[in-house]
C-alpha cells in the first residue's frame, strides 16, 4: 500500500522518541477542506491520509434525505469507523442493519463486511474514519467522474476500479 505524503508506513508506525516535542500540528480551517459535492451527498475530506502522513483519514459524509448508500463490501488493508452526527444512518455490520442516530458508532476492522445509507426522509451526517489513511478520496472522485461522464462500465471494469481502491463488493 502506498501513502500520500512524505512518510513511509514504517515511519508512521514509529512512536515519537524525542525529548522536547515537535512543532508538527496541522491546522486546516474549514474553508480549506476539499469537498466533493454530489446530488445526494457531500463528502468533506477533513483529514485525508495526505494530511495525516497516512495514519488515518477522516471524512465528513453529509447525506440528503433518501440518499441511499453503497452495497455491502469490505476492505483488506484498512478499518473503517462511522460516527453519526445528525439524522438517522442505516449501518450494516455484516450481519444486521441498525438505525443509528446522533452519537452512535460502528467500528469495522479490516475484512469486515459493512455498508451504510440514509433511507429516512431527513438529512443525515456522519464522520468516517479510515485507518491507516489510504488516499480514499480518490475512490470517491473516480466514482464521481464515472457518473459525470455518463460512462457505462463493464463488470470487469467495475471490479478493477473497486480493486484499485481496496473495495470488494459482497
Secondary structure, 3 states (H helix, E strand, C coil): CCCCCCCCHHHHHCCCCCCCCCCCCCCCCHHHCCEEECCCEEEEEEECCCCCCCCCEEEEEEECCCCECCCCEECCCCEEEEEEEECEEEEECCCCEEEEECCCEEEECCCCCEEEEECCCCCEEEEEEEECCCCHHHHHHHHHHHHHCCCCCCHHHHHHHHHHCCCEEC
